Amino acid sequence: MIESLINDERAELTQAAKKAAPVVLSTRIRLARNLVGQPFPERADVLQRREVLTRCADQLSALPQMNNGSFLDIANLSALEKQVLVERHLISRELCDGEAGTGVYINKGQTCSVMINEEDHLRIQFLKAGFNLKSVWKLIDAFDSELEKTIDVAFSEDFGYLTACPTNLGTGLRASVMMHLPGLVISGQMERVIRAVSQLGITVRGLFGEGSDASGHIFQISNQQTLGESESDILESLANVLKTVIDHELNARFKYLEENRAKLLDQIGRAFGVLKNAHVIASDEALNLLSFIRLAVDFGMLPEANRADVDRLVIESQPGHVQYAAQEGIAPDVRDIARADKLRQEFSNLPALAFDKLAEQE
């Protein structure tokens, strides 16, 4: 089941990456929902969680958006299979650590996944490549409406949707955009941006959410407030902040290019050389080097078609993916060799960097 899901997603990921753009990789919206009359997962016993799991899985399978989707019982997955799903942003690390009675339902296109019995009974998420808050909201809102026709969801006239954590009360909505921000990082402006947006009720996290670092200069930027505002107000406020971040990122890139042209050429050239020739490479180093290759695509130094390859390699260079591809348990040092082997093979198919294209950007 997992292998076919991974193979399917590789195709989906490549197609999605073709729609991605400079700065914004993808948009995700998540809704937290809970069933009436059932204790929150953390308060429930095994029988109650399994009852919720079975009931939700049955109802989800009947929704048209989940036609030909896959249901996975987390208890039946190996630690490596769970890690792969986390690296693909289909489940959270918290779900991996959940007790018996946890699962996930993933649609065929893998643009939607619904975690069952994570912190809440249901964590619904929709994902789409590029900067698409409005279209993703339209999709998840329609899904939520269909789901509520068959499941009684806990709702209060005073507090909105009831959730296990008070910070999710109200709409239960978390919208986030995955952003590639090398300009702000290498110019030393990222910390200032994080402080500024946090004052506006926006949080900034790393590639894999809370507690993760920003390897590859990739950040998740999302709303914090869920209570007291409508969904449309939350999304509009977030969109305005993100547009400002995009402007600052692009300005930082071109200012850095103007003031440090030789250094930027060197950083991109060294990244390409290491990825094409290294025989040992750790995951963090791979992500940071791939960031400069994505920047090379943005500057026209590599064809736009190669953006899909770079974005795919960001995922496939993760530890779980490298180990899963080996189909056996491998030690970290062997994994670093396997990762380097894969990157060398992939980069042997890329054209040479067109350094002269940078002159057109000045």
N, C-alpha and C positions, 0 to 999 in steps of 0.2 A: 504493500500500500504506500509506504513512505517513498520508496524508490520511484514509483510511477508518478507520485505527486511532485517529487523533486525534478524529474525529467520534464513533466508538463510545465512546471514553473520556470524552468530554464528558458523555454520557448516564450512564455508569457513575459518574463523579465526582459528578454531581448527586445520584444515588441514594445514593452513599456518604455524601455530606455531610449528607444528611437523617438519617443514623444517628449522626453525630458529636455530641459533647457539649461543654459548657463545659470548658475546660482541655485535654482530650485530643482531638486531631484524628484520629489513626490509630495503628495498631500494625503493626510490621513485624518479621518474623523471617527471618534469613538463615543459610544453611548453606554452608560451604565444603567442596567435595569434589574429589578428584583421581583420575585413572585409574591403575590399576596398569600399570607398564611403560612409562609415558610421562613424559618430562621435564616439569618445570613450564613453563608458557608462556614465562616470561622466558628459560629455558634452551633452549627448543625452536627449531628452524629453521622456515622457512615451510612446508615440506612436512609436518612433524610437527604443526604447529598446524592446518593444513588437514585432516589426517587426523582429529585429535581433533574438529574442528568438524563434519565430515561425520558422523562416528560418533555424536556426542552429539545432533546435530540429528535424525538418523534415529530414535534411541531415544526422544527426547523426543516426537516426533510420534506415537509409538505409545501413549503414556500416555493414559488416559481423561481425566485432568485437563487435558490440552492439546488436547482435541478441538476442531477449528475454530480453533486458535490461529494465530499468525503467526510465521514465522521471518524474521529480518532479518540479512543479512550486512552487518556494519558497514562494510566496504570499499565497499559500493554506496550508502551513504547520504551525502548532502551534509552539510557542517558544520552547517547550519541544522537539518536533520532530526535530527541527533544531539543538538543543543542542546535541541530540543523534548522528546526522550525523557528527557534528563537532568532537565529542569524538571518532568517528570511522575513523576520518581523510578523510571523503568522501567529505566534503565541508569545506570552511574556515569560520572563524568568520566574515570576511568582507562580505561574501555573505549573511550571516544571516541578516546583517544590510542594505542590498541593497534595493533599491526602487522597485516599481512594474516593472515587465519585467525581472526578474531574475529566473534562474532555474538551474537544474543539471541533467545530463544524466549519469546513472550508469549501467555498464554492468552486466550481470547475475552473473559472478564470483566475481564481486565487486573488481576486480583488476584494473579497469579503471573507472575514473569519469571525466566528462567534465563539468566544471562550465561555465555558460553562463551569460554574463554581470556582472562579478565581477569587477575587475579593468580593465581587457581587455574583449573583446567580448568572447573569448574562453580561458579558462585555462584547458589544457588537462593534466591529471596526470595518470601515471601507477605505480602500486605498486607490490612488490614481496617480499616474506619472504627471509631473509638472505642477504648476501653481493653479489648482482647481478647487478652491474652497466651495464655490457655489454649486458646481456640478456634483461634487462628492456629497454635499449636504442634501441635495435633491435625491440622490440614490439612497442614502441611509435613512432619510426621513420617510421615504416610501416603504422601505424595508421594515422600519419600526412600526409604521401604521398597519402593515399586513400582519406583523407578529402580534400586535396588541388585539387583533381580532380573535385570536385563538388562545392567548395567555393573559390572565389578569395580572397586571403590573401594579406594584405598590406605588401609590401616588397620594399626595396630601395637598389639599387646597392651599394650605399655608406655606408648605415647604417645597412643593413640586415633587419630582421623582425622589423616592426614598432610597438612600444608598448606605452601604456599610461604613463608608468614611464620610464625615460631615462636609469635607471639602468638595465632594461631588454632588451634594444636594442641589435641587433645582432642576436644571436642564439635564444634568448628568452627562454633559457634553465636554469632550476634550478634542480640540482641533489642533493638529500639528502639521508643520511643514518641514521636510528634511532639506536642509540648505547646505550648499558647498561654499564655504567662506574663506578661501585661502588668502584673498586680498587683505581682509581685516586681520587675519592671524599673523601673516608675515610682516605686516606693517605695524603690528603692535597695538591695534585699535580694538581687538575683540573684547577685552575686559571692560572697556568703557561702554561698548555697545550692550554687553550683558547687564551692567549696572543700570543703564538708561531704560532698557525695556522692562526690567524687573520692577521699576517704579510705576510702570503702566499696567501691571498685573499680568505680565508675560514671563514665562520661564524658559530657560535655555538649558538643554541637556545634550549629552553626547549621542553618538550613533545608535546606541542601544538603550536610550532612555535614562531614567534616573539611576545615578551611581556609575554611569559609564563615562569614559573620557571621549574627547572629540578627535579620535584618530582619523586621519585623512581629511582634517579640516571640515568634517561633516557634523552639523548640529541639528538637533530637533528643537524647534521653537513653537511653543504652544500657549494657549490661554490657561490661566489659573482660576479665574472666577467662573463659577457655574450657577450661582444663586443670585437672584435679583435682576437678572438681565434675560432677555429673550435670546433664542438661538441666533436669530438674524443679527441682533446687536453684538453678540459675542463674535460672530464671524466677521462682521464689518470692522469692528475694532481691531481684531487680529490682522485682517487683510491690510488695513492702513499702516500698522506697525511693520508688517513684512515688506510692504512696498518701500518703506523708508530704509529698511535693512538692505534690500536689494540695491537701492540707489547708492548707499554707502559702500557696499561691497564693490560695485562696478567702478565707483570713483577711486576706491583704494587700489584696485587692480591697475588702473591706467596711470595713477599717480606713481605707484611703485615701478611700473614699466618705464615711465618718463625719467624717474630719478635713479633707477637701479637696473638699467637695461642689461648690462653685462652680467650682473648677478642673477637676474631672472633667467637669462639664457643658460647660464651655468647650472642653475637649479633644475631646470627642465631637462637639459641635456644629460646631467648626471643621473637624474631619475630614470630617463629612458635607457641609459647605458647599463645601470645596475639591474633594472628589470629584465633587460634583454640578455644579460651575461652572468648574473649572480648564480651561485650554486647552493647558497644557504641564505634564507631570508625569513625573518620573523613576521608575524601578522601585522603588528603595529608599523613596522618599517615598510611593509608592502603597501599598506593603506596610505601612508604619508607620501610615498613615491607615486602611487597611482593618482593622488590628488594633483600632483604637478602634470601628469599626463592628461588628466581631464582639463586642466587649465590650458594645456597645449591645444586641445581640441577647441576650447573657447576662443583662443587667439588665432585659430585657423592654421596652426602648424601641423595638425593632423586632420584628415577628412572628418566631416561631421558624422559619417557613418560609423566611425570608430568609437563614438561616445557610448554606444550600446555595449561594445566590448569592454570598455573601461568600467562602466557601471556594473556589468555582470561580474567582472573580476573582483570588484570590491566585496561582493558577497562570497564568491567562490574561493577567495583567499582566506576566509575566516577559518579558525582551527577546526570546527566541526565539519565543515565541508571538505577540507583537505583530508581529514581522517576518514570521513565517510567514503570519499572517492577511492581510498586505499583498500576499503572493504576489510579492514583489520585494525586492531589496536596498534597504534604506533606511538613511540615516545616523542616528546616535543622536539628533540634534535633531529629525528628522522622526519618529522612533520615539516620542519623548516626546509629540509632538503627537497621533499616532495613538492612543497609550495614553489620553491625556486624552479624546479623542473617544469612545473605547469606554466609559470610565468614566462620562462624562456621560450617554451613552445609557442605560447600565444603571441609573444612579441616578435617572434621570427616571421610572423605573417603580417606585421604592420609595416607600412611604408616608412621611409626615413623622415625625420623631422624636417619640416620646411622652415628653417630659421628666418629666411628672408620675409616670411609673412608678418613677422613682428614689426618690420619697418612700416607696413601698411597701417598698423595700429597707432602709430605715433602721430 
